Structure formats: structure tokens, C-alpha cells
Amino acid sequence: MRVLLPEPGETVPAELLADLGLVELARQDRPYVILNFAATADGRATIDGRSGPIASSTDTEILQRLRTQVDAVMIGAGTMRVERYGRMVSDPSLRALRERIGLPHDPLAVIVSGRLDLPWDAPLFTDGGGRCLIFTASEAEPPETATPVRVVRHERRVDLAECLRHCRQERGVRALLCEGGPILHGQLQAEGLADELFLTIAPRLAGGLAPRILEGELPEVAEMELVWLLESDGELFARYRRR
């Protein structure tokens, strides 16, 4: 990978993401929240309804290594239904890396699902590895799963600020990676709950009506500061910090 900014040079994902120090940035009332998205050059977040076709192997490695730097990974119910997540850190060597830097071998999987409408046969629930925390406004009960699941219920709608407060104060989550989807991203940005954005821009054009990485209205324009910019095989990797 070529480093374009701030200082030109060469790097690899393992070196770039070895020690971001994200857990040290935790707030008292909520975790430090980073988001990771991939988009096409025309700004689309999906191809044929999924984000997977946008990503390259380099983007996938960056995502996996970001998961080694946080206490929890958050996703929305729609993303879970489409992508059918498995174990958050599937590579044993990356789980060992987490333990070497003082983190549990698996990040906590956090799912936001208003109706508790989830694919219970997805590998995340059937693998048995890790732990899963679900925030919902539904009174329904989840089925028995191989992976331990805990449900936290909110009245009428899921309150994201309260979700993050619970993660920080009740579960000790200091840094949290949110992987979308676009509606969840929009809600986090609208409420001022997002701190950083890792954005991959793929050299592809998708067109159509696919969503952008952020859907929904913001109360004001969110100003972002560019931390770094990298390139690999025409793919751009940007890290932004919210001002």
C-alpha cells in the first residue's frame, strides 16, 4: 500500500493497524465510536444489495484488523440479514493478536434490531464463539443459540445514545466499531455519536438506486478532518476524524 498522506511512503495493513490506541480514547459516558464503510467511486454502498462485492481482499484485511482494535462491533439488523455475519474474528491468529494487546479473544457483537427480526441460523449465532448483545424494542424472545445472546429492551424505539451508554458502563466497552448499514450510520452521525470514519473508495461504478454510506437527514453538516489517505491497486483508503 502507498501512503499518500500525511507522509508519503509504503506500508501494509498489519503495520498500519497494529496499535491505533482506540480503547484509550473512550469517553466516560460512551465508547469511542469508529465506522468502517466501502463505497464505489459513484458513492454507492452496495452492489446487488450487498456491500461484499465492493470490497477487495485488502479492504477485507483492513476490516478484520480494525476488529482487533476494539472491544465491540456493532451492526444493524438489515446488515445482519443481508450479510449473514459469522464470528467477528474468524482467524485464530487475529484472536491471539487481540489477547496479546490485552483484549478478549472475541469482540462483543452488538446488534441493533427494533423488531428482533434476525436470521437466527446465521453463523454468528450458530458458531458458538464470542458473545452477542442485542438492543431491541420488541417483546419477542430470541430462540436458543449456540453463541451466548443477551437482549436489552427499550420502549417504543431503540435509543442509540442509551445503547452506547450501556455498552460503556455495563459492559466495559471502550472502543466500538460500527459496520453499518447506512441508516444506522446516519442515526449515529445525526446524534453526534460517531468519532471516526474509515472509508474505502473502490474503483468501480455501480449506478442505480443503491444507498450511500449514510442515509437520513443530519441536523447540520458534519465536518471531517482527513487523518490519512492510502492507495492500493487503484483503491483508496481514507481515515477521517470528526471535527
C-alpha positions in Angstrom: 0.0 0.0 0.0 1.2 3.5 -0.8 0.7 6.2 1.9 -0.3 9.4 0.1 -1.0 11.5 3.2 0.2 12.7 5.6 3.8 11.4 4.8 4.3 9.5 1.5 5.7 6.0 1.9 4.9 2.3 1.9 3.0 0.2 4.5 0.9 -2.9 4.9 -2.4 -3.3 6.8 -0.7 -5.3 9.6 1.7 -2.4 10.3 -0.8 0.4 9.7 -3.4 -1.0 12.1 -1.1 -2.6 14.7 -1.8 -0.2 17.5 -4.4 2.5 16.9 -4.9 3.2 20.6 -8.6 3.4 20.2 -9.5 2.0 23.6 -7.5 4.8 25.2 -9.9 7.4 23.7 -13.1 6.1 25.5 -15.4 8.7 26.9 -16.9 8.4 30.3 -20.4 8.1 29.0 -19.9 6.1 25.8 -17.2 4.2 23.8 -15.1 5.8 21.2 -17.0 5.0 18.0 -15.4 4.4 14.6 -17.2 3.4 11.4 -16.0 1.4 8.5 -17.6 1.5 5.0 -16.7 0.7 1.5 -18.2 2.7 -1.4 -18.0 2.7 -5.2 -16.5 5.7 -6.9 -20.0 7.0 -7.6 -20.8 6.8 -3.9 -22.9 3.6 -3.7 -22.6 1.4 -0.6 -23.9 -1.8 -2.2 -23.9 -3.7 -5.4 -26.9 -6.0 -6.0 -28.0 -5.2 -2.4 -24.7 -6.3 -0.7 -21.6 -4.5 0.4 -19.4 -7.5 -0.1 -18.9 -7.1 -3.9 -17.4 -3.7 -3.4 -14.6 -4.8 -1.2 -11.2 -6.1 -2.3 -9.0 -8.5 -0.3 -7.1 -5.5 1.0 -10.3 -3.9 2.3 -11.3 -7.1 3.9 -8.0 -7.4 5.7 -8.3 -3.8 6.9 -11.8 -4.6 8.3 -10.6 -7.7 10.0 -7.7 -5.8 11.6 -9.9 -3.0 12.7 -11.9 -5.6 14.6 -8.7 -6.5 16.5 -8.5 -2.9 17.9 -12.0 -2.6 19.5 -14.0 -4.1 22.4 -17.2 -4.4 20.3 -18.5 -4.5 16.7 -22.0 -3.0 16.1 -24.3 -3.8 13.1 -27.9 -3.0 12.2 -30.5 -5.7 11.7 -30.7 -5.0 7.9 -27.0 -5.5 7.5 -27.2 -8.7 9.6 -30.0 -10.1 7.4 -28.2 -9.3 4.2 -24.6 -10.1 5.1 -25.3 -13.0 7.5 -22.4 -12.4 9.7 -20.2 -15.2 11.2 -17.8 -15.0 14.1 -16.5 -11.4 14.3 -12.8 -12.5 14.3 -12.7 -15.8 12.5 -8.9 -16.1 12.1 -7.3 -17.7 15.2 -4.1 -15.7 14.7 -6.1 -12.4 14.9 -7.8 -13.6 18.0 -4.4 -14.3 19.5 -3.3 -10.8 18.5 -6.3 -9.4 20.4 -5.2 -11.3 23.5 -1.6 -10.1 23.2 -2.7 -6.5 23.3 -5.0 -7.1 26.3 -8.4 -7.6 24.6 -10.8 -10.6 24.9 -10.2 -13.1 22.1 -13.6 -12.1 20.5 -15.1 -8.6 20.3 -18.6 -8.3 21.6 -21.1 -8.4 18.7 -23.7 -5.7 19.2 -26.8 -5.8 17.0 -29.5 -3.0 16.8 -32.8 -4.6 15.8 -36.1 -2.8 16.6 -38.3 -5.8 15.8 -35.8 -8.6 16.7 -36.2 -9.8 13.1 -32.9 -11.6 12.7 -31.5 -14.6 10.8 -31.1 -16.9 13.7 -29.5 -19.6 11.5 -26.6 -17.2 10.5 -23.1 -18.4 11.6 -22.8 -15.6 14.2 -25.5 -17.3 16.2 -24.7 -21.0 15.4 -20.9 -20.9 15.6 -20.8 -20.7 19.4 -17.8 -18.4 19.5 -17.9 -14.9 21.1 -20.8 -13.2 22.7 -23.8 -11.2 21.3 -25.7 -8.3 22.7 -28.9 -7.2 21.0 -30.8 -4.0 21.6 -34.4 -4.1 20.6 -37.8 -2.5 21.2 -39.6 -5.9 20.6 -41.1 -8.0 23.4 -40.4 -11.2 21.4 -38.0 -13.8 22.8 -35.0 -15.0 20.8 -34.5 -18.7 20.1 -31.8 -20.7 21.8 -28.5 -20.2 20.1 -25.0 -21.7 20.3 -23.5 -18.3 20.7 -24.5 -16.7 24.0 -27.0 -13.9 23.4 -28.2 -11.2 25.8 -31.2 -9.0 24.9 -31.6 -5.4 26.2 -35.1 -3.9 25.6 -36.0 -0.3 25.0 -39.5 1.1 25.0 -41.0 2.1 21.6 -37.7 2.5 19.8 -34.0 1.7 20.3 -32.2 4.7 21.8 -28.6 4.7 20.3 -27.2 7.0 23.0 -28.6 4.7 25.7 -27.1 1.7 23.8 -23.7 3.2 23.8 -24.1 4.2 27.5 -25.0 0.6 28.4 -22.0 -0.7 26.4 -19.6 1.6 28.2 -20.9 1.5 31.7 -22.4 -2.0 31.9 -20.2 -4.0 29.6 -16.9 -2.0 29.8 -16.7 -1.3 26.1 -14.1 1.4 25.5 -13.9 1.4 21.6 -16.7 0.2 19.3 -16.5 -0.4 15.5 -19.8 0.1 13.6 -20.1 -1.5 10.2 -23.5 -0.1 9.3 -25.7 -0.1 7.5 -26.3 3.4 6.1 -29.4 4.1 8.2 -27.6 3.2 11.4 -24.6 5.3 10.3 -26.9 8.2 9.6 -28.5 7.9 13.1 -25.1 7.8 14.8 -23.9 10.9 12.9 -27.2 12.8 13.5 -26.9 12.3 17.2 -23.2 13.2 17.3 -22.2 9.7 18.4 -19.6 8.9 15.8 -15.9 9.9 16.2 -14.1 8.5 13.1 -14.8 7.1 9.7 -12.6 4.6 7.8 -13.8 4.8 4.2 -12.7 2.6 1.3 -13.4 4.0 -2.2 -13.4 1.2 -4.8 -12.5 1.9 -8.5 -16.0 0.8 -9.6 -19.2 2.4 -10.8 -22.5 0.9 -9.7 -25.2 3.4 -10.6 -28.8 2.6 -9.8 -30.6 3.4 -6.6 -28.2 1.7 -4.2 -27.9 3.5 -0.9 -25.0 5.8 0.0 -22.9 5.1 3.1 -25.1 7.4 5.1 -28.9 7.6 4.7 -31.1 10.1 6.6 -31.1 13.7 7.5 -28.4 15.4 9.6 -29.2 18.4 11.8 -26.1 20.1 10.3 -23.2 19.2 8.0 -20.7 17.0 9.8 -17.2 18.4 9.3 -14.5 15.8 8.9 -10.7 16.0 9.2 -8.6 13.8 6.9 -6.1 11.7 9.1 -4.6 9.6 6.3 -5.0 8.5 2.7 -3.6 5.4 1.2 -3.8 3.7 -2.2 -3.5 0.1 -3.4 -4.4 -1.1 -7.0 -6.5 2.0 -7.6 -8.4 1.6 -4.3 -8.3 4.5 -1.9 -8.4 4.1 1.9 -9.2 7.2 3.9 -9.4 7.8 7.6 -11.5 10.7 8.7 -11.9 12.1 12.2 -15.0 14.2 13.1 -14.0 17.7 14.0 
